[in-house]
């Protein structure tokens, strides 16, 4: 599956899956987006979203591994191709799977 489309070339960090990547994805980009909203800076907001949408996947943890195994064991490597998609899986886990709220899940009630 192709990487997320960006209007500008994606940043490719020299050291993938590092603590710096975690900080960029979880602190710097959200801060940039919040700052852009406060300052009404549409170009900054757009660029922050673009970078977030094409940032390489971060390191895996037990929650990501569990979600990938539970929801898409054979396809995870070509579906979860960006840090944003990883964050989406973590968000889904926090909102649905952690509380065992399988019924009504957007994924068709996949067993938790």
C-alpha positions as CSV (number, residue, x, y, z in Angstrom):
1,X,0.0,0.0,0.0
2,X,1.4,3.4,-0.8
3,X,2.5,5.8,1.9
4,X,0.2,8.7,2.8
5,X,0.2,11.4,0.2
6,X,1.8,14.7,1.2
7,X,1.7,17.9,-0.8
8,X,5.4,18.4,0.2
9,X,8.1,15.8,0.5
10,X,8.0,13.9,3.7
11,X,10.7,14.3,6.3
12,X,12.7,11.1,6.6
13,X,14.5,11.1,9.9
14,X,18.0,9.7,9.8
15,X,17.3,7.5,12.8
16,X,13.8,5.9,12.7
17,X,12.0,4.6,15.7
18,X,14.0,6.6,18.2
19,X,12.9,8.6,21.2
20,X,13.2,11.7,19.2
21,X,10.6,10.4,16.8
22,X,8.3,9.7,19.8
23,X,8.8,13.3,21.0
24,X,8.1,14.7,17.6
25,X,4.9,12.7,17.0
26,X,3.6,13.0,20.5
27,X,4.7,16.5,21.6
28,X,6.1,18.7,18.8
29,X,3.5,18.1,16.1
30,X,0.5,18.4,18.5
31,X,2.0,21.5,19.9
32,X,2.5,23.0,16.5
33,X,-1.1,22.2,15.6
34,X,-2.3,23.8,18.8
35,X,-0.1,26.9,18.3
36,X,-1.3,27.2,14.7
37,X,-4.9,27.2,16.0
38,X,-4.2,29.9,18.6
39,X,-2.4,32.0,16.0
40,X,-4.8,31.3,13.1
41,X,-1.8,30.1,11.2
42,X,-3.3,27.8,8.5
43,X,0.0,27.1,6.7
44,X,1.6,25.9,10.0
45,X,-1.5,23.7,10.8
46,X,-1.4,22.2,7.3
47,X,2.3,21.4,7.4
48,X,1.9,19.8,10.9
49,X,-0.9,17.6,9.6
50,X,1.1,16.7,6.5
51,X,4.1,15.7,8.6
52,X,1.9,13.7,11.0
53,X,0.3,12.0,8.1
54,X,3.5,10.7,6.6
55,X,5.8,10.3,9.6
56,X,7.3,6.8,9.6
57,X,5.9,4.3,12.1
58,X,7.3,4.6,15.6
59,X,8.6,1.6,17.6
60,X,6.0,-1.0,18.5
61,X,4.7,-1.7,22.0
62,X,2.6,-4.4,23.5
63,X,-0.7,-2.5,22.8
64,X,0.1,-2.0,19.1
65,X,1.2,-5.6,18.7
66,X,-2.0,-6.8,20.4
67,X,-4.2,-4.5,18.2
68,X,-2.5,-5.6,15.0
69,X,-2.8,-9.2,15.9
70,X,-6.4,-8.9,17.0
71,X,-7.7,-6.8,14.0
72,X,-5.4,-7.6,11.0
73,X,-2.8,-10.2,11.6
74,X,-1.9,-10.7,8.0
75,X,-2.2,-7.2,6.8
76,X,-0.8,-5.0,9.5
77,X,2.6,-4.5,7.9
78,X,1.0,-2.8,4.8
79,X,-1.9,-1.0,6.6
80,X,-0.1,0.5,9.6
81,X,2.5,2.4,7.6
82,X,2.6,5.7,9.4
83,X,2.8,7.0,13.0
84,X,-0.6,8.5,12.5
85,X,-2.1,5.1,11.8
86,X,-0.3,3.7,14.9
87,X,-1.8,6.5,17.0
88,X,-5.2,5.6,15.5
89,X,-4.9,2.0,16.7
90,X,-3.9,3.2,20.1
91,X,-6.9,5.6,20.2
92,X,-9.2,2.7,19.2
93,X,-7.7,0.6,22.0
94,X,-8.2,3.3,24.6
95,X,-11.8,4.1,23.5
96,X,-13.1,0.6,22.8
97,X,-10.8,-2.4,23.5
98,X,-9.5,-1.4,26.9
99,X,-13.1,-1.3,28.3
100,X,-14.1,-4.4,26.3
101,X,-16.7,-2.4,24.4
102,X,-16.6,-4.8,21.4
103,X,-20.3,-4.5,20.6
104,X,-20.8,-1.5,18.3
105,X,-17.2,-1.3,17.4
106,X,-16.4,0.3,14.1
107,X,-14.5,-2.9,13.2
108,X,-17.6,-5.0,13.3
109,X,-17.4,-6.3,16.9
110,X,-14.0,-7.9,16.6
111,X,-13.4,-10.0,19.8
112,X,-11.3,-8.3,22.4
